[in-house]
Amino acid sequence: MLSSADLHLERALFFAVLIIFFGAGIICTLIILIIHSLRKKNKTARYYFLSFLLSGVMGLVLAAFYLCMILS
């Protein structure tokens, strides 16, 4: 039987993953969008969506690698 403390830790881990993914994705996509608007380059919405996904996944990978290095 699961205790309520276990459920709160799982929820906190889930929210931490979401925050890291969306945080990295939004920040990197905004930086790319600003750079392209200053250089007057036209990119499609698909390009920005893929950059959002890629930077979010890279943020998660880097956070997992950092946590792995701390715990070992």
N, C-alpha and C positions, 0 to 999 in steps of 0.2 A: 504494500500500500504506500502510495506517495504521500509525503507530508506537504504541507502548504509552502514550506521553505523551498522545497525542490521546484515547485511550480513557479515561484517568484524568481528563482535563479534562471530557469529556462526562459521565462518571459524577458528578463533583463538581458540575457544573451541574444535573444531574438531581436529586441529593440536596438541593442548595440550594433548588431550586424546591419540592420536597416539604416541606422544613422550613419554608419561608416559608408555603406554603399551609396545612399542618396547624397550624403555630404560630399564625398569625393566626386561623384558623377556631376552634381550641379555646379560645384566650384570649377572643375576642369572644363565643363561645357561652356560656362559663362566666360571663362578666360579665352577659350577658343573663339567664341562668338564675338567678343570685344576685339580681339586681334583681327579677325576677318572683316569686321565692320570698319575698322580703321584703315585696313588695306584695300577696302572696297571690293572684296571677293564675294561672289555669290555662291553659296553652297545650299544644298537641298536639306530639307528637314530630316531625311534619312541619314545624312552625314552626321548631323548633330545628335540624333538618337543613337547611332552606333558609337559615337565618341562618348556619349553619356554611359552606355552599357560597358564599354571597354574601360573607361576610367573608374567606374564603380567596381568592376571585378578586380582591377589592379589595386584599388584601395583595399579591398578585402584580402587579397593575396598578401599585400605588404603588411597589413595589420596582423594576419595570421603568422607570417614569418617573424614579425617583431615579437609577438607573444610567445612563439616557440623558442626564440632565442633567449627571452627573459626567463622562461620556465626551465630551461636546460642548464 
